[in-house]
Amino acid sequence: MFKDKEFHTHGLFKLYIKSKKLHRYLIAIITILLVFIVIVDGALPKKYNLSLNDISNYDIIAPRDVVDQFKTEQNKATAVAAVSPVMVKDVKVSADILKNWVDFVLAVEKSRKNLVEKLKTIDATTVNSESSSSNSVEDKVKEAEQEEALNLDSTIKDLNISLTNDLLLYIISENRCKDIELDNFKNILETQIDNIIESDIREDNLSLKISAIDKNIQSLKLSDELKYIGISLIKGLIKPNWVVDYSATNKKKDDASKDPKNTVSIEKGSRILAIGEKVSPDKLALLEELNLLQTKSKFDFAFIGGVFVLTLMLSFFLILYMRHFSRRSLYSRRDLSIICIVIFLVVLIARGLYEISPQYSPFAVPVCIAAMLISILLELKLAILINMVLTIAVAIIVKGDISFIYMSIISGTFSAYFVSNSTQRNRLSLAGVIIGVVNMIIILCFGIINKNDWNTILKNNIIVFMNGLGSMVLTVGILPFMESIFNIVTPLKLIELANPNHPLIKRLLLEAPGTYHHSLMVGNLAEVATETIGGNPILARVGAYFHDVGKLKRPHFFTENQMGENPHDKITANLSTLIITSHINDGIELADKYKLPNIIKDIIQQHHGDTLVAYFFHKAKTVEKSEDAKIENFRYQGPKPKTKEAAVVLLADSVEAAVRSMTDKTEGKIEGLIRKIIKDKLDDGQLDQCNLTLKDLDTIASAFMKVLSGFFHAREKYPEIKPLIKNNPI
């Protein structure tokens, strides 16, 4: 049981592997991935092996707009450094100066008063104690002075005022500093302090203010001690009354840093490094920002993801169109393979040209190849859409050049129209010239719009003209390979097959001349009739030329090639039928040998359907009196015609043979015979599998009649000339 299950699973897997649907999916997925890889490889900027202070061997152009962060940061730092601090007046400073001044004065007065009291106490003690020595009194005085000096020093230090011990002793002692001197000193200092309060003092001019006050005090009539005290006092009291508003200053610096003028932008297409230029720190930082360095390369997930999404969207757009308007190509492995190969080929060529010359590649990419190949091999509408899809895909590689997009869409669409249903290769050559001219007109217009110099316009026009010619050369070169590999019959291929010098046609002429002339006549009938019903007239003509090539194997067994006796008179009806019907298989063998396309082989196989070989069936029944003659043994093997062209060849074959055998070829009888044959074929079911309508059949009959009436028209009987010449000698 397990083996049965394994065998069943293996069988399903084999069926799945052979599935046409799977093959189509694989073809599409592989192509999408390959196209994506090529586009990404072309769209990603080229990376360079450069380091700081290296000499560049490359001319490096910015692939996109970018901000030069290095210079931008330098500009920001310079702008911030140039910002002046925002100053505000601190009214509290003036009050603090006055308070500290008053506190100093009070402290000095208190110390002087305390010292006086202490000295009085010492004097009183000295008077009461006669035993006290003068040294002892002097020591006590010094001790009292020193004590008050220390108290004053402790007090004024809290006021940020620092005086030496000698100056402290001087200012508290009435013996050293008289009250009048101190009062004069206070008045002078109050004036200085008033001036200080009224002045604008900042950190940057504080030392200048102190220096000015120092000079002023030095010029006053004061004792040196008081001058030093005044200077020390001013240094302790004076503070900037204009201070920095750090919040406003920081905001101003922030605004200066964010000023757009600081930003240094490098536009797309601008030169970053020239050949021979030294790699400076700012250039190196710029290359790193653009991800152009091999040594510091970063995987650009966002860029690659964007390209992948665009590739998928273009693919789905193409698939969606084909699903609604070109289902036959979408569900055909052959057609899908052709489309995928052509798309990948054009993208690959675009990538190669961009690698060789990034500057001129947008004008050299032969996108028209795809439009022309698809138009010739498959269909026009599909070719136009694929041209648009390819234009967008290649535009990613060439960095979205707008002139390339316009040129490719316009000239690609035009080329698809021009080569559609072309029957001569010289028309393709002419198409190359016309496409080149169209390209030149478009690029000339863009050059004028963009105000390019005339040298640039001339160079671009030469390139796009050569693009048109090159596209056609490549198309003509690729076309035969595509026709051969995928067994596609284009109008050009059909015209080549219709050449009288084709080996099979020459054999018909030499070995079966009756069949040859019959085939030519059937070709005329089929071409005219097929054209009137909207079919492929060239295919019908060529199919008619080859429909009876199987008769080459036994040409004398067919009436049109017989000059004397009929070999069928000596054989049975069954054998005759076998010989007659075998020309179908013989024709297929010859078609394979001479590598005729499948579509021609289909016409060879279907041009009799499964019609009855009526003559030999009648012979078997009436002449040979064969009782076992079954009708199915006297029919062709088929299949019945499946296309308009095969059906028309079937009708033309029967009509031509029947009309040729008529003795009385009047117009009315010919038309009656034509319509009878068509009706018989219809009644026999030979036209069941082709999409011909009754209106088409009537149109075909009229077309046959038009051709045959011209061929079998009535002629005047030529008079006898010899008697006239004999009776009237020259």
Summary of the structure (lengths in Angstrom):
residues: 730
radius of gyration: 55.8
end to end distance: 108.0
largest distance: 208.3
contacts: 2255
relative contact order: 0.06
helix: 71%
strand: 3%
